[in-house]
Amino acid sequence: MKKVFGLLLVVLFLAVGLFVGCDDDDDDTASPTIYNGLSGTWEFSVIPHDTATGETAVVDEVFLYEYEGVLSGYSNVFQFQGSRDGNDVTIDVLRFVDEIAEMESRMQLHLTDNNTLVGAGTHIKPAVQPYLLNDGTTHPKFATIHEDWDGGLGGTVFYDIEAQRIADPPSETMAQKISVERMNADINWCDIIWGIDSFLIATLTDNVVRPIGNCGFRHDGGGYYLAGRVGPGSVAPIWTQTVYYPIEWAYCDTRSYGFEMSIGGPWSGYDYLTWLHDNWSQYMVDMYAMTVEEVYQLTTDFYDTYGGFALCAGYSTRTHNTSLYMLSVNGHNEQVFESHPLTSNIIDVVDAERPGGLWVFTGSSVHDTWSLRRDITGVCGSPAVFAYLIGTNTVNFD
């Protein structure tokens, strides 16, 4: 009996020793380090997942704020919302259109130390449809893949993120103010409009820049109109321009952007033909080989034949190709519309002077695409220029 009791004591001591030993092992296992809060001024590098598809974009001022695991922030035209779980961080990139938030991109990141974030993100590339003619066939511009038409396929774009905290954050109100001011300073819209090497401005309008609207930005799709989006504006019903600048939270790369040009109501200025007679310059007489009287007769005949109209153009600063948009309130057969002396003269002039390819679109509303190089900070982007050439009615650029 004593021997059995002794064996039981030995077993009991061994069991206690094992339990204590396991407890000691647990104590030796280090808990993961949870790094400091995310509040600060950060520099983000947006890197293409496949380096053959684009170039890294660096955003040097991203303002982030963290409060009890909830994130907010700003950078230029972008706003951020997100959350944090330990060292794992999720950030949604938002843009507000008419006070409605649209998600631009999502980043899944990880804190590797107090001042470093790494991870990946996704950006949705929207599909773009080709334009169909009245008979249901595809417009010639979209018949084959080329430098201004990539097929319009949509999909998900992947990128990597490397970010460094470079300073403490300003107040949220101050950060938003700084962000907008930097957007206006780094991407000076008026300077871009004046400095663009544009065939529409340099050749067709004798280097005369007449912005459709004020030099501010209005969000539309994956970019911003920099000088209004309803032509011709209040300045004149002839030779006014705007610029579309692609800005997206993604690395520097090109994609097809879709545009809709549709005719609106009569221009709200004073009598169009009176204005034209008083302002048709000698340059325009030389360029288009038409006197004031000839222009008056042709525009009057065109209006009597087709009703309210607007002749506009689009131009890519990346490819140097041009599109003419011949719009009328009634819409007409392409061949008939293009054969009128007014439109045929403009087509001939543009065709002779253009630096790249030329396409012609006709109707009351037309759809075109341009393959533009997108940007975050105004460094690598390639804008499109749209010009209101001549007409009696307004045009909406969308």
DRENDO-1510 file (C-alpha; in Angstrom, 1 decimal, always signed):
<recs>
REC; n; res; u; v; w
REC; 1; MET; +0.0; +0.0; +0.0 .
REC; 2; LYS; +2.8; +2.4; +0.8 .
REC; 3; LYS; +4.4; +1.6; -2.5 .
REC; 4; VAL; +1.2; +2.4; -4.4 .
REC; 5; PHE; +0.8; +5.7; -2.5 .
REC; 6; GLY; +4.3; +6.6; -3.3 .
REC; 7; LEU; +3.8; +6.0; -7.0 .
REC; 8; LEU; +0.6; +8.2; -6.9 .
REC; 9; LEU; +2.6; +11.0; -5.3 .
REC; 10; VAL; +5.3; +10.8; -8.1 .
REC; 11; VAL; +2.6; +10.9; -10.8 .
REC; 12; LEU; +1.0; +13.9; -9.1 .
REC; 13; PHE; +4.3; +15.8; -8.9 .
REC; 14; LEU; +5.0; +15.1; -12.5 .
REC; 15; ALA; +1.6; +16.4; -13.6 .
REC; 16; VAL; +2.0; +19.6; -11.6 .
REC; 17; GLY; +5.5; +20.0; -13.1 .
REC; 18; LEU; +4.1; +19.6; -16.6 .
REC; 19; PHE; +1.3; +22.1; -15.9 .
REC; 20; VAL; +3.8; +24.7; -14.5 .
REC; 21; GLY; +6.2; +24.1; -17.4 .
REC; 22; CYS; +3.4; +24.7; -20.0 .
REC; 23; ASP; +2.4; +27.9; -18.1 .
REC; 24; ASP; +6.0; +29.1; -18.2 .
REC; 25; ASP; +6.2; +28.4; -22.0 .
REC; 26; ASP; +3.1; +30.6; -22.5 .
REC; 27; ASP; +4.7; +33.4; -20.5 .
REC; 28; ASP; +7.8; +33.2; -22.8 .
REC; 29; THR; +5.7; +33.7; -26.0 .
REC; 30; ALA; +5.9; +37.4; -26.9 .
REC; 31; SER; +2.6; +39.3; -27.8 .
REC; 32; PRO; +2.6; +41.0; -31.2 .
REC; 33; THR; +3.7; +44.6; -31.1 .
REC; 34; ILE; +0.9; +47.0; -31.9 .
REC; 35; TYR; +2.4; +50.1; -33.5 .
REC; 36; ASN; +1.5; +53.7; -32.9 .
REC; 37; GLY; -1.6; +55.5; -34.2 .
REC; 38; LEU; -1.8; +56.4; -37.9 .
REC; 39; SER; -2.4; +60.1; -37.4 .
REC; 40; GLY; +0.2; +62.0; -39.4 .
REC; 41; THR; +1.3; +63.4; -42.7 .
REC; 42; TRP; +2.2; +60.5; -45.0 .
REC; 43; GLU; +3.9; +60.1; -48.3 .
REC; 44; PHE; +2.3; +57.4; -50.4 .
REC; 45; SER; +3.9; +55.6; -53.4 .
REC; 46; VAL; +1.3; +53.9; -55.6 .
REC; 47; ILE; +3.2; +51.2; -57.5 .
REC; 48; PRO; +1.9; +49.2; -60.5 .
REC; 49; HIS; +1.5; +45.5; -59.4 .
REC; 50; ASP; +2.9; +44.7; -62.9 .
REC; 51; THR; +5.7; +47.2; -63.5 .
REC; 52; ALA; +5.3; +46.8; -67.3 .
REC; 53; THR; +1.9; +48.4; -67.2 .
REC; 54; GLY; +2.7; +51.8; -65.8 .
REC; 55; GLU; +4.8; +54.1; -63.6 .
REC; 56; THR; +4.8; +54.7; -59.9 .
REC; 57; ALA; +2.9; +57.8; -58.7 .
REC; 58; VAL; +4.1; +59.5; -55.5 .
REC; 59; VAL; +1.7; +61.5; -53.4 .
REC; 60; ASP; +3.8; +63.6; -51.0 .
REC; 61; GLU; +1.0; +64.8; -48.6 .
REC; 62; VAL; -1.6; +62.4; -47.4 .
REC; 63; PHE; -3.2; +63.6; -44.1 .
REC; 64; LEU; -4.5; +60.7; -42.0 .
REC; 65; TYR; -6.3; +60.8; -38.6 .
REC; 66; GLU; -7.1; +57.9; -36.3 .
REC; 67; TYR; -9.5; +57.9; -33.4 .
REC; 68; GLU; -10.4; +54.7; -31.6 .
REC; 69; GLY; -9.6; +52.6; -34.7 .
REC; 70; VAL; -11.6; +54.8; -37.1 .
REC; 71; LEU; -9.7; +56.5; -39.9 .
REC; 72; SER; -10.3; +59.7; -41.9 .
REC; 73; GLY; -8.1; +61.8; -44.1 .
REC; 74; TYR; -7.5; +64.0; -47.2 .
REC; 75; SER; -5.2; +64.4; -50.1 .
REC; 76; ASN; -5.9; +66.8; -53.0 .
REC; 77; VAL; -9.3; +66.0; -54.4 .
REC; 78; PHE; -9.5; +62.6; -52.5 .
REC; 79; GLN; -10.9; +61.8; -49.1 .
REC; 80; PHE; -10.2; +58.8; -47.0 .
REC; 81; GLN; -12.3; +56.6; -44.7 .
REC; 82; GLY; -11.2; +53.4; -43.1 .
REC; 83; SER; -10.6; +51.3; -40.0 .
REC; 84; ARG; -7.8; +49.6; -38.1 .
REC; 85; ASP; -7.6; +46.2; -36.5 .
REC; 86; GLY; -4.3; +45.8; -34.7 .
REC; 87; ASN; -1.7; +46.5; -37.4 .
REC; 88; ASP; -4.0; +45.8; -40.3 .
REC; 89; VAL; -5.5; +48.9; -42.0 .
REC; 90; THR; -8.3; +49.3; -44.6 .
REC; 91; ILE; -8.7; +52.6; -46.4 .
REC; 92; ASP; -11.3; +53.5; -48.9 .
REC; 93; VAL; -10.5; +56.4; -51.3 .
REC; 94; LEU; -13.5; +58.6; -51.9 .
REC; 95; ARG; -14.5; +61.4; -54.2 .
REC; 96; PHE; -17.6; +63.5; -53.6 .
REC; 97; VAL; -19.8; +64.3; -56.6 .
REC; 98; ASP; -22.7; +66.7; -55.9 .
REC; 99; GLU; -22.2; +65.9; -52.2 .
REC; 100; ILE; -22.5; +62.1; -52.9 .
REC; 101; ALA; -19.5; +59.9; -52.0 .
REC; 102; GLU; -18.2; +57.6; -54.7 .
REC; 103; MET; -15.5; +55.0; -53.8 .
REC; 104; GLU; -12.5; +55.4; -56.1 .
REC; 105; SER; -10.3; +52.7; -54.7 .
REC; 106; ARG; -9.6; +50.4; -51.7 .
REC; 107; MET; -6.3; +49.7; -49.9 .
REC; 108; GLN; -5.5; +46.8; -47.6 .
REC; 109; LEU; -2.4; +47.8; -45.7 .
REC; 110; HIS; -0.2; +46.6; -42.8 .
REC; 111; LEU; +1.9; +48.6; -40.3 .
REC; 112; THR; +5.4; +47.2; -40.3 .
REC; 113; ASP; +6.7; +49.7; -37.8 .
REC; 114; ASN; +5.5; +53.0; -36.2 .
REC; 115; ASN; +6.0; +55.0; -39.5 .
REC; 116; THR; +5.7; +52.5; -42.3 .
REC; 117; LEU; +2.6; +51.1; -44.2 .
REC; 118; VAL; +2.8; +48.5; -46.9 .
REC; 119; GLY; +0.1; +46.6; -48.8 .
REC; 120; ALA; -1.9; +46.6; -51.9 .
REC; 121; GLY; -5.0; +48.2; -53.5 .
REC; 122; THR; -7.5; +47.9; -56.2 .
REC; 123; HIS; -9.0; +50.4; -58.6 .
REC; 124; ILE; -12.0; +49.7; -60.9 .
REC; 125; LYS; -11.4; +50.4; -64.6 .
REC; 126; PRO; -14.9; +51.1; -66.1 .
REC; 127; ALA; -15.9; +49.6; -69.4 .
REC; 128; VAL; -16.4; +52.0; -72.4 .
REC; 129; GLN; -18.7; +51.3; -75.3 .
REC; 130; PRO; -18.0; +52.2; -78.9 .
REC; 131; TYR; -20.2; +54.6; -80.8 .
REC; 132; LEU; -22.8; +53.3; -83.2 .
REC; 133; LEU; -24.0; +55.1; -86.3 .
REC; 134; ASN; -27.6; +55.6; -87.3 .
REC; 135; ASP; -27.6; +52.3; -89.3 .
REC; 136; GLY; -26.4; +50.4; -86.2 .
REC; 137; THR; -22.8; +49.9; -87.5 .
REC; 138; THR; -19.8; +50.8; -85.4 .
REC; 139; HIS; -18.2; +54.2; -86.0 .
REC; 140; PRO; -15.0; +53.9; -88.0 .
REC; 141; LYS; -13.0; +55.2; -85.0 .
REC; 142; PHE; -13.8; +52.0; -83.1 .
REC; 143; ALA; -13.4; +49.5; -85.9 .
REC; 144; THR; -10.0; +48.4; -84.8 .
REC; 145; ILE; -7.7; +48.8; -81.7 .
REC; 146; HIS; -5.4; +51.8; -81.9 .
REC; 147; GLU; -3.7; +54.4; -79.7 .
REC; 148; ASP; -7.1; +56.1; -78.9 .
REC; 149; TRP; -9.2; +53.0; -78.5 .
REC; 150; ASP; -8.1; +50.1; -76.3 .
REC; 151; GLY; -11.3; +48.1; -76.9 .
REC; 152; GLY; -13.0; +49.6; -73.9 .
REC; 153; LEU; -12.7; +46.5; -71.6 .
REC; 154; GLY; -13.2; +47.2; -68.0 .
REC; 155; GLY; -11.8; +45.3; -65.0 .
REC; 156; THR; -9.9; +45.6; -61.7 .
REC; 157; VAL; -6.5; +47.3; -61.6 .
REC; 158; PHE; -4.1; +46.1; -58.9 .
REC; 159; TYR; -1.4; +48.2; -57.3 .
REC; 160; ASP; +1.1; +48.1; -54.4 .
REC; 161; ILE; +1.5; +50.7; -51.7 .
REC; 162; GLU; +4.6; +51.8; -49.8 .
REC; 163; ALA; +3.9; +54.7; -47.4 .
REC; 164; GLN; +6.1; +56.6; -44.9 .
REC; 165; ARG; +4.9; +58.9; -42.1 .
REC; 166; ILE; +6.9; +62.1; -42.7 .
REC; 167; ALA; +5.4; +64.6; -40.2 .
REC; 168; ASP; +2.7; +65.1; -37.5 .
REC; 169; PRO; -0.7; +66.0; -38.9 .
REC; 170; PRO; -2.2; +69.5; -38.9 .
REC; 171; SER; -5.8; +69.9; -37.7 .
REC; 172; GLU; -8.4; +68.2; -39.8 .
REC; 173; THR; -9.8; +71.5; -40.9 .
REC; 174; MET; -6.4; +72.8; -41.8 .
REC; 175; ALA; -5.5; +69.6; -43.6 .
REC; 176; GLN; -8.5; +69.9; -45.8 .
REC; 177; LYS; -7.6; +73.5; -46.5 .
REC; 178; ILE; -4.0; +72.7; -47.3 .
REC; 179; SER; -5.0; +69.8; -49.5 .
REC; 180; VAL; -7.3; +72.0; -51.7 .
REC; 181; GLU; -4.7; +74.8; -51.8 .
REC; 182; ARG; -2.0; +72.3; -52.8 .
REC; 183; MET; -4.3; +71.0; -55.6 .
REC; 184; ASN; -4.7; +74.5; -56.9 .
REC; 185; ALA; -1.0; +75.2; -56.5 .
REC; 186; ASP; +0.5; +71.9; -57.8 .
REC; 187; ILE; -2.1; +71.7; -60.6 .
REC; 188; ASN; -2.7; +75.2; -61.7 .
REC; 189; TRP; -5.7; +74.8; -64.0 .
REC; 190; CYS; -5.4; +78.1; -65.8 .
REC; 191; ASP; -1.7; +77.5; -66.4 .
REC; 192; ILE; -2.4; +74.1; -67.9 .
REC; 193; ILE; -5.0; +75.6; -70.2 .
REC; 194; TRP; -2.7; +78.3; -71.4 .
REC; 195; GLY; +0.3; +76.0; -71.6 .
REC; 196; ILE; -1.1; +73.1; -73.4 .
REC; 197; ASP; +0.4; +72.3; -76.8 .
REC; 198; SER; -3.0; +72.0; -78.4 .
REC; 199; PHE; -3.7; +71.9; -82.1 .
REC; 200; LEU; -7.2; +73.2; -81.4 .
REC; 201; ILE; -5.8; +76.3; -79.7 .
REC; 202; ALA; -2.6; +77.0; -81.6 .
REC; 203; THR; -3.7; +76.3; -85.2 .
REC; 204; LEU; -7.5; +76.7; -85.3 .
REC; 205; THR; -7.8; +79.8; -83.1 .
REC; 206; ASP; -4.6; +81.7; -83.7 .
REC; 207; ASN; -3.4; +81.0; -80.1 .
REC; 208; VAL; -6.4; +82.7; -78.7 .
REC; 209; VAL; -7.5; +81.0; -75.4 .
REC; 210; ARG; -11.1; +81.6; -74.4 .
REC; 211; PRO; -12.1; +79.3; -71.6 .
REC; 212; ILE; -15.7; +78.2; -71.6 .
REC; 213; GLY; -15.9; +79.0; -67.9 .
REC; 214; ASN; -13.8; +80.0; -64.9 .
REC; 215; CYS; -10.5; +78.1; -64.3 .
REC; 216; GLY; -11.9; +75.8; -61.6 .
REC; 217; PHE; -12.4; +72.0; -61.6 .
REC; 218; ARG; -15.6; +70.0; -61.8 .
REC; 219; HIS; -15.5; +66.3; -61.3 .
REC; 220; ASP; -16.8; +64.0; -64.1 .
REC; 221; GLY; -16.0; +60.3; -64.4 .
REC; 222; GLY; -12.3; +59.7; -63.8 .
REC; 223; GLY; -11.2; +63.3; -64.1 .
REC; 224; TYR; -12.1; +67.0; -64.0 .
REC; 225; TYR; -13.2; +69.7; -66.5 .
REC; 226; LEU; -10.9; +72.6; -65.8 .
REC; 227; ALA; -12.8; +75.4; -67.5 .
REC; 228; GLY; -16.5; +74.5; -67.6 .
REC; 229; ARG; -18.4; +71.8; -69.4 .
REC; 230; VAL; -21.2; +73.7; -71.2 .
REC; 231; GLY; -20.1; +75.5; -74.3 .
REC; 232; PRO; -19.7; +78.0; -75.7 .
REC; 233; GLY; -20.1; +79.8; -72.3 .
REC; 234; SER; -20.9; +83.4; -71.9 .
REC; 235; VAL; -17.9; +84.9; -73.7 .
REC; 236; ALA; -18.7; +84.2; -77.3 .
REC; 237; PRO; -20.5; +81.6; -79.5 .
REC; 238; ILE; -17.2; +80.8; -81.3 .
REC; 239; TRP; -13.7; +79.4; -80.4 .
REC; 240; THR; -14.1; +78.7; -76.7 .
REC; 241; GLN; -12.3; +75.8; -75.0 .
REC; 242; THR; -12.2; +73.6; -72.0 .
REC; 243; VAL; -9.8; +70.9; -70.8 .
REC; 244; TYR; -10.5; +67.5; -69.3 .
REC; 245; TYR; -7.8; +66.3; -67.0 .
REC; 246; PRO; -7.8; +62.6; -65.8 .
REC; 247; ILE; -7.1; +62.3; -62.1 .
REC; 248; GLU; -7.5; +58.9; -60.4 .
REC; 249; TRP; -6.1; +57.2; -57.3 .
REC; 250; ALA; -3.9; +54.9; -59.3 .
REC; 251; TYR; -0.4; +54.7; -60.7 .
REC; 252; CYS; +0.4; +56.5; -63.9 .
REC; 253; ASP; -1.0; +54.7; -66.9 .
REC; 254; THR; -3.4; +55.2; -69.9 .
REC; 255; ARG; -7.0; +54.0; -70.3 .
REC; 256; SER; -9.9; +54.9; -72.6 .
REC; 257; TYR; -12.2; +57.6; -71.2 .
REC; 258; GLY; -15.7; +57.9; -72.7 .
REC; 259; PHE; -17.3; +61.3; -73.5 .
REC; 260; GLU; -20.8; +62.3; -74.5 .
REC; 261; MET; -21.4; +65.5; -76.5 .
REC; 262; SER; -25.0; +66.6; -76.7 .
REC; 263; ILE; -26.6; +69.7; -78.1 .
REC; 264; GLY; -28.6; +71.9; -75.8 .
REC; 265; GLY; -30.8; +75.0; -76.2 .
REC; 266; PRO; -30.0; +78.3; -78.1 .
REC; 267; TRP; -27.0; +80.2; -76.9 .
REC; 268; SER; -28.2; +82.8; -74.4 .
REC; 269; GLY; -26.1; +85.7; -75.6 .
REC; 270; TYR; -27.2; +88.4; -78.0 .
REC; 271; ASP; -28.0; +87.6; -81.7 .
REC; 272; TYR; -25.5; +85.0; -82.9 .
REC; 273; LEU; -25.2; +86.3; -86.5 .
REC; 274; THR; -24.8; +89.9; -85.4 .
REC; 275; TRP; -22.0; +88.8; -83.1 .
REC; 276; LEU; -20.4; +86.7; -85.9 .
REC; 277; HIS; -20.5; +89.6; -88.3 .
REC; 278; ASP; -18.9; +91.9; -85.8 .
REC; 279; ASN; -16.2; +89.5; -84.6 .
REC; 280; TRP; -15.2; +87.4; -87.6 .
REC; 281; SER; -11.5; +88.3; -87.7 .
REC; 282; GLN; -9.0; +88.6; -90.6 .
REC; 283; TYR; -7.3; +85.5; -89.2 .
REC; 284; MET; -10.5; +83.5; -89.6 .
REC; 285; VAL; -11.0; +84.9; -93.1 .
REC; 286; ASP; -7.5; +83.7; -94.1 .
REC; 287; MET; -7.7; +80.4; -92.2 .
REC; 288; TYR; -11.1; +79.3; -93.5 .
REC; 289; ALA; -11.0; +81.2; -96.8 .
REC; 290; MET; -14.4; +82.7; -96.2 .
REC; 291; THR; -15.4; +86.3; -95.9 .
REC; 292; VAL; -17.9; +87.6; -93.3 .
REC; 293; GLU; -20.6; +87.7; -95.9 .
REC; 294; GLU; -19.9; +84.1; -97.0 .
REC; 295; VAL; -19.9; +82.9; -93.4 .
REC; 296; TYR; -23.2; +84.8; -92.8 .
REC; 297; GLN; -24.8; +83.2; -95.8 .
REC; 298; LEU; -23.5; +79.7; -95.0 .
REC; 299; THR; -24.5; +79.7; -91.4 .
REC; 300; THR; -28.0; +81.1; -92.2 .
REC; 301; ASP; -28.5; +78.4; -94.8 .
REC; 302; PHE; -27.2; +75.7; -92.4 .
REC; 303; TYR; -29.5; +76.9; -89.7 .
REC; 304; ASP; -32.5; +77.0; -92.1 .
REC; 305; THR; -31.7; +73.5; -93.3 .
REC; 306; TYR; -30.8; +71.7; -90.1 .
REC; 307; GLY; -32.1; +73.9; -87.3 .
REC; 308; GLY; -30.0; +74.8; -84.2 .
REC; 309; PHE; -26.5; +73.5; -84.5 .
REC; 310; ALA; -23.0; +73.4; -82.9 .
REC; 311; LEU; -19.7; +72.4; -84.4 .
REC; 312; CYS; -17.1; +71.3; -81.8 .
REC; 313; ALA; -13.9; +69.4; -81.7 .
REC; 314; GLY; -11.9; +67.2; -79.4 .
REC; 315; TYR; -8.1; +66.7; -79.3 .
REC; 316; SER; -5.8; +64.4; -77.4 .
REC; 317; THR; -2.6; +65.9; -76.1 .
REC; 318; ARG; -1.2; +62.4; -75.9 .
REC; 319; THR; -1.8; +61.1; -79.4 .
REC; 320; HIS; -2.5; +64.4; -81.3 .
REC; 321; ASN; -5.6; +62.9; -82.9 .
REC; 322; THR; -8.7; +65.1; -83.5 .
REC; 323; SER; -12.4; +64.5; -83.6 .
REC; 324; LEU; -15.0; +66.8; -85.1 .
REC; 325; TYR; -18.5; +66.8; -83.5 .
REC; 326; MET; -21.2; +68.2; -85.8 .
REC; 327; LEU; -24.3; +68.4; -83.7 .
REC; 328; SER; -27.8; +69.6; -84.7 .
REC; 329; VAL; -31.0; +69.6; -82.7 .
REC; 330; ASN; -32.7; +67.2; -85.2 .
REC; 331; GLY; -29.8; +64.9; -85.9 .
REC; 332; HIS; -29.1; +64.0; -89.6 .
REC; 333; ASN; -27.6; +61.5; -91.9 .
REC; 334; GLU; -23.8; +61.6; -91.6 .
REC; 335; GLN; -23.1; +62.0; -95.4 .
REC; 336; VAL; -25.8; +64.7; -95.9 .
REC; 337; PHE; -24.7; +66.7; -92.8 .
REC; 338; GLU; -21.0; +66.6; -93.8 .
REC; 339; SER; -21.7; +67.6; -97.4 .
REC; 340; HIS; -23.0; +71.1; -96.6 .
REC; 341; PRO; -20.4; +73.8; -97.6 .
REC; 342; LEU; -20.1; +75.1; -94.1 .
REC; 343; THR; -19.2; +71.7; -92.5 .
REC; 344; SER; -17.2; +70.5; -95.5 .
REC; 345; ASN; -15.1; +73.6; -95.4 .
REC; 346; ILE; -14.3; +73.1; -91.7 .
REC; 347; ILE; -13.5; +69.4; -92.3 .
REC; 348; ASP; -11.1; +70.3; -95.1 .
REC; 349; VAL; -9.3; +72.9; -93.0 .
REC; 350; VAL; -8.9; +70.6; -90.0 .
REC; 351; ASP; -7.9; +67.7; -92.2 .
REC; 352; ALA; -5.2; +69.8; -93.9 .
REC; 353; GLU; -3.8; +71.2; -90.6 .
REC; 354; ARG; -4.2; +68.3; -88.2 .
REC; 355; PRO; -1.1; +66.7; -86.7 .
REC; 356; GLY; -2.6; +63.3; -86.3 .
REC; 357; GLY; -5.7; +61.3; -87.2 .
REC; 358; LEU; -9.2; +62.7; -87.8 .
REC; 359; TRP; -12.7; +61.4; -87.2 .
REC; 360; VAL; -16.0; +63.0; -87.8 .
REC; 361; PHE; -19.2; +62.4; -85.6 .
REC; 362; THR; -22.6; +63.7; -86.4 .
REC; 363; GLY; -26.0; +63.7; -84.6 .
REC; 364; SER; -27.8; +65.4; -81.8 .
REC; 365; SER; -25.7; +63.5; -79.3 .
REC; 366; VAL; -22.5; +61.6; -80.0 .
REC; 367; HIS; -20.2; +59.4; -78.0 .
REC; 368; ASP; -16.4; +59.5; -78.3 .
REC; 369; THR; -13.4; +58.1; -76.4 .
REC; 370; TRP; -9.8; +59.2; -75.8 .
REC; 371; SER; -7.0; +57.1; -74.3 .
REC; 372; LEU; -5.6; +59.5; -71.7 .
REC; 373; ARG; -2.8; +59.2; -69.3 .
REC; 374; ARG; -4.2; +59.4; -65.8 .
REC; 375; ASP; -2.6; +61.1; -62.9 .
REC; 376; ILE; -2.8; +61.8; -59.1 .
REC; 377; THR; -0.7; +64.9; -58.6 .
REC; 378; GLY; -0.5; +66.6; -62.0 .
REC; 379; VAL; +2.9; +65.2; -63.1 .
REC; 380; CYS; +2.2; +62.6; -65.7 .
REC; 381; GLY; -1.3; +63.2; -66.9 .
REC; 382; SER; -2.2; +63.9; -70.5 .
REC; 383; PRO; -5.5; +66.0; -70.8 .
REC; 384; ALA; -8.0; +66.2; -73.7 .
REC; 385; VAL; -9.0; +69.6; -75.1 .
REC; 386; PHE; -12.5; +70.3; -76.3 .
REC; 387; ALA; -13.3; +73.4; -78.4 .
REC; 388; TYR; -16.6; +74.9; -79.3 .
REC; 389; LEU; -15.9; +76.1; -82.9 .
REC; 390; ILE; -19.1; +77.7; -84.1 .
REC; 391; GLY; -22.8; +77.4; -83.6 .
REC; 392; THR; -26.2; +78.7; -82.5 .
REC; 393; ASN; -26.8; +76.3; -79.6 .
REC; 394; THR; -25.1; +75.2; -76.4 .
REC; 395; VAL; -23.3; +71.9; -76.0 .
REC; 396; ASN; -22.9; +69.7; -72.9 .
REC; 397; PHE; -19.6; +67.9; -72.5 .
REC; 398; ASP; -20.1; +64.9; -70.3 .
</recs>
